[in-house]
Each structure stands twice: as structure tokens, then as C-alpha cells.
Amino acid sequence: MAPKPARGRWMARYARWHIWLGWLVGVPLLLWTISGVAMIARPIEEVRGEHLRIERPAQPIAPGAELLARPSAAGVTEIVQRMEGGELVATLTFADGRQVRYSSARDPELKPLDAAAARAIVARDIRGGGKVLRTEFFTAGRTPGDFRKPVPAWRVSLADGTYVYVGSRSGRIEAIRTRWWRFYDFMWGLHIMDLQTREDAHNPFTIVFGTLAFLGALLGFVLLFRRRKARIAR
């Protein structure tokens, strides 16, 4: 039996490599496909719970309304002033993430929100926000995995499974986490192969399996044209 030409031996070797790479990256490719399809199954606005927000026209600042106390702006990165319940309230955000609220009508520096105030904000600004199951407080260093913001907040759990996070210092809704968002977040973790923090897409797993998948696809592309030429030759 005549030995195979050098080109034939190389193509047979390519085919074996292609098969082994296919077995090696088959599961990651399946996970990438499933998670990708799952993440586009719903509009991103619905995933983020934007459809649950009750849009309210912004209250214009009343003429002559001024803060009674003007705190030092040292270290302040953001100042937001808005009318709340007929009074002017300013929220100051500092470089270290700390937030302080000041009022023009009451005691200048407002105390952090309590549970009742957080529930009232959710009932006012979220559809179905009046159906509360429980309210929990989290410090800035102990926020849940689905929130991932280093700010103290109240989590108001609603009857439909939605979590609404209200900043105790900012006095505003910081995040809405629907059941679909939590499923989306899990799929995102699978997609980038980081189920712990779900933020590091540049990790060894994605780099290694992504490179192997590229090599497998490249070998398959070469073999495709080689087999096509062989069929034409016949």
C-alpha cells in the first residue's frame, strides 16, 4: 500500500486535532450559545425593570427655595437638588462614596431613611410597589450579590419576586432586580465564565477556551475547503 502524500498526512492530522478540540470546547460553546440566547430573550429594558417605574414629571424648584445650610463642597463629586414633598432636598456624593442629604425646610442634615420611608418610596415610584413582603437593610460593605453597589440600602421585596433597592443616604431607588434580571445575571456569569463576581470577562477560562474554540474553527475552515477540492477532483 502506497504511503499517503505529505499533504494528505497533514490533513488527516488536522482532522484529528479538529475532532479533539471539538470535544474539548464543546461544553463551553454550548454554554455560550445557551446563555447568549437566554440573554436576548427579553428586551433589556424589561430585564432592568424599567417598565416597573412610574414616570413622574420633575418638580420645578420653587422660586426662592434655598438650602438653609450650605455644606462645604470639599471632596464632593456630585450635588443633586430636587423638590421632594414640597421642599428642596440636596444630595451630596463624596469621593469615598458617602452620601449626605440636606433639606431647606427641616433640620438641615437629613437622617438616613428608615424602613417605612423606603417602602413609601417604592409604593410611590414602582408599579405593584405596595405589595411588600419584607424589608431588609444592608450596609455598604455587606450588599447582596445582585446589587453590587457599595452604598447602604434598603431591599424592599415585592410579592412578584422583584427586589427594589433604595439608598438610605441618597433617598432614591438605586436598582430594580426582577426575577428575570437575576436569571439574566446568572446567564451572564456563565457567558463570561465568572459565576463569583460576574464582572471579570478577562479571566483565564474565557481566554483559554476562547483561543481553543478559535483554533478549532480555523482548522474546520481549512478542512472544509480541502474536502471541497477533493469532491471536485472526483
C-alpha positions as CSV (number, residue, x, y, z in Angstrom):
1,M,0.0,0.0,0.0
2,A,1.5,3.3,-1.1
3,P,2.1,5.8,1.7
4,K,-0.1,8.9,1.8
5,P,1.3,12.1,0.3
6,A,2.7,14.6,2.9
7,R,-0.2,16.9,2.3
8,G,-2.7,14.0,3.0
9,R,-0.9,13.1,6.2
10,W,-1.1,16.8,7.4
11,M,-4.8,17.0,6.5
12,A,-5.5,13.8,8.4
13,R,-3.6,15.2,11.4
14,Y,-5.6,18.5,11.1
15,A,-8.8,16.4,11.1
16,R,-7.8,14.6,14.3
17,W,-6.9,17.9,16.0
18,H,-10.2,19.4,14.9
19,I,-12.1,16.5,16.5
20,W,-10.2,16.7,19.8
21,L,-10.6,20.4,20.0
22,G,-14.3,20.0,19.3
23,W,-14.7,17.6,22.2
24,L,-12.6,19.9,24.5
25,V,-14.6,23.1,23.8
26,G,-18.0,21.6,23.1
27,V,-19.4,22.2,26.5
28,P,-18.2,25.9,26.7
29,L,-19.5,26.5,23.2
30,L,-22.9,25.1,24.3
31,L,-22.9,27.2,27.4
32,W,-22.0,30.4,25.4
33,T,-24.8,29.7,22.9
34,I,-27.5,28.9,25.6
35,S,-26.6,31.9,27.8
36,G,-26.4,34.2,24.7
37,V,-29.9,33.1,23.6
38,A,-31.3,33.4,27.1
39,M,-29.9,37.0,27.5
40,I,-31.6,38.2,24.3
41,A,-35.0,36.5,25.1
42,R,-36.3,39.7,26.7
43,P,-35.8,43.4,26.0
44,I,-33.0,44.8,28.2
45,E,-35.4,47.5,29.5
46,E,-37.7,44.7,30.8
47,V,-34.7,42.9,32.3
48,R,-33.7,46.0,34.2
49,G,-37.2,46.6,35.4
50,E,-37.6,50.0,33.7
51,H,-41.2,49.0,32.8
52,L,-42.0,49.0,36.5
53,R,-41.0,52.6,37.1
54,I,-43.8,55.1,37.4
55,E,-42.8,58.1,35.4
56,R,-43.5,61.3,37.2
57,P,-42.8,64.8,35.9
58,A,-39.9,66.5,37.6
59,Q,-41.0,69.1,40.2
60,P,-39.5,72.5,39.3
61,I,-37.6,74.1,42.2
62,A,-39.9,76.6,43.9
63,P,-38.8,80.2,43.4
64,G,-36.8,81.4,46.3
65,A,-36.2,77.9,47.7
66,E,-32.7,77.7,49.1
67,L,-30.9,75.4,51.4
68,L,-30.6,76.7,54.9
69,A,-27.2,75.1,55.4
70,R,-24.6,75.2,52.7
71,P,-22.1,72.4,53.5
72,S,-18.5,72.5,52.4
73,A,-18.0,71.2,48.9
74,A,-14.6,69.7,49.7
75,G,-14.4,66.2,48.4
76,V,-17.9,66.4,46.8
77,T,-18.1,64.7,43.4
78,E,-21.8,65.3,42.7
79,I,-24.6,67.5,44.0
80,V,-28.3,66.7,43.1
81,Q,-31.0,69.1,44.1
82,R,-34.7,68.3,43.7
83,M,-38.1,69.0,45.2
84,E,-39.4,66.3,47.5
85,G,-42.8,66.7,49.1
86,G,-42.7,70.4,48.6
87,E,-39.3,71.0,50.0
88,L,-35.9,71.4,48.4
89,V,-33.5,68.5,49.1
90,A,-29.9,68.3,48.0
91,T,-28.0,65.0,47.9
92,L,-24.2,65.3,48.1
93,T,-22.0,62.4,47.0
94,F,-18.4,62.4,48.2
95,A,-15.3,60.9,46.6
96,D,-15.3,58.0,49.1
97,G,-18.9,57.1,48.1
98,R,-20.5,58.6,51.2
99,Q,-23.8,60.4,50.6
100,V,-25.5,63.1,52.7
101,R,-28.8,64.8,52.2
102,Y,-29.7,68.3,53.2
103,S,-33.1,70.0,53.4
104,S,-34.2,73.6,53.2
105,A,-37.3,73.2,55.4
106,R,-36.4,70.8,58.2
107,D,-33.3,70.1,60.1
108,P,-30.6,70.8,57.5
109,E,-28.9,67.4,57.5
110,L,-31.5,64.7,57.0
111,K,-31.2,61.3,58.8
112,P,-30.8,58.1,56.7
113,L,-34.1,56.6,55.5
114,D,-35.8,54.2,57.8
115,A,-37.8,51.1,56.6
116,A,-41.1,52.9,56.4
117,A,-39.7,55.7,54.3
118,A,-38.1,53.2,51.9
119,R,-41.4,51.3,51.5
120,A,-43.2,54.6,50.8
121,I,-40.7,55.5,48.0
122,V,-41.2,52.1,46.4
123,A,-45.0,52.3,46.7
124,R,-44.9,55.7,45.1
125,D,-42.5,55.1,42.3
126,I,-42.9,51.3,41.4
127,R,-45.8,49.5,39.9
128,G,-47.0,47.0,42.4
129,G,-44.8,48.6,45.0
130,G,-47.5,48.5,47.6
131,K,-47.4,44.7,47.8
132,V,-44.3,44.3,50.1
133,L,-43.3,41.0,51.6
134,R,-40.3,42.2,53.7
135,T,-37.8,45.0,54.1
136,E,-34.1,44.4,54.8
137,F,-31.2,46.8,55.4
138,F,-27.7,46.2,54.1
139,T,-24.6,48.2,55.0
140,A,-22.2,49.5,52.3
141,G,-19.8,46.6,53.0
142,R,-22.4,43.9,53.0
143,T,-24.6,44.4,50.0
144,P,-26.1,41.4,48.2
145,G,-24.6,39.9,45.1
146,D,-27.4,41.1,42.9
147,F,-26.9,44.7,43.9
148,R,-23.1,45.1,43.9
149,K,-23.0,48.8,44.8
150,P,-21.0,49.9,47.9
151,V,-23.8,52.1,49.3
152,P,-26.1,51.4,52.3
153,A,-29.5,50.4,51.1
154,W,-32.9,49.0,51.9
155,R,-34.1,46.0,49.9
156,V,-37.8,46.0,49.6
157,S,-39.0,42.6,48.4
158,L,-42.3,42.6,46.5
159,A,-44.9,39.9,46.0
160,D,-44.0,39.3,42.4
161,G,-40.4,38.5,43.3
162,T,-38.9,41.9,42.5
163,Y,-36.3,43.4,44.7
164,V,-36.1,47.2,44.9
165,Y,-33.0,48.7,46.4
166,V,-33.5,52.2,48.0
167,G,-30.4,54.1,49.1
168,S,-30.7,55.1,52.7
169,R,-28.5,58.1,52.2
170,S,-29.5,59.1,48.6
171,G,-33.2,58.7,49.2
172,R,-33.7,57.3,45.7
173,I,-34.2,53.9,44.0
174,E,-30.7,52.6,43.3
175,A,-31.6,49.4,41.5
176,I,-34.5,47.2,40.5
177,R,-33.9,43.4,40.4
178,T,-36.7,41.4,38.8
179,R,-36.7,37.6,38.7
180,W,-35.7,37.8,35.1
181,W,-32.8,40.1,35.9
182,R,-31.5,37.5,38.4
183,F,-31.8,34.8,35.8
184,Y,-30.1,37.1,33.2
185,D,-27.3,37.8,35.7
186,F,-26.7,34.1,36.2
187,M,-26.6,33.5,32.5
188,W,-24.2,36.4,32.1
189,G,-21.9,34.8,34.7
190,L,-22.0,31.6,32.6
191,H,-21.3,33.5,29.4
192,I,-18.1,35.2,30.8
193,M,-17.3,32.1,33.0
194,D,-17.2,34.1,36.2
195,L,-20.0,33.0,38.5
196,Q,-18.4,34.5,41.5
197,T,-18.3,38.2,40.8
198,R,-19.9,38.1,37.3
199,E,-17.8,41.1,36.3
200,D,-14.4,39.8,35.1
201,A,-14.8,38.8,31.4
202,H,-11.0,38.8,31.1
203,N,-10.3,35.6,33.1
204,P,-8.2,32.5,32.3
205,F,-11.2,30.4,31.4
206,T,-12.6,32.7,28.7
207,I,-9.1,33.3,27.3
208,V,-8.1,29.6,27.1
209,F,-11.4,28.2,25.9
210,G,-11.9,31.2,23.5
211,T,-8.5,30.5,22.0
212,L,-9.1,26.8,21.6
213,A,-12.5,27.5,20.0
214,F,-10.9,29.8,17.6
215,L,-8.2,27.2,16.7
216,G,-10.9,24.5,16.3
217,A,-13.0,26.8,14.0
218,L,-9.8,27.7,12.0
219,L,-9.0,24.0,11.4
220,G,-12.6,23.3,10.4
221,F,-12.4,26.1,7.9
222,V,-9.2,24.7,6.4
223,L,-10.7,21.2,6.3
224,L,-13.9,22.5,4.7
225,F,-12.0,23.8,1.6
226,R,-9.8,20.7,1.4
227,R,-12.7,18.4,1.3
228,R,-14.5,20.6,-1.2
229,K,-11.5,20.4,-3.5
230,A,-11.4,16.6,-3.1
231,R,-15.1,16.3,-4.2
232,I,-14.5,18.4,-7.2
233,A,-11.4,16.3,-8.2
234,R,-13.6,13.2,-8.1
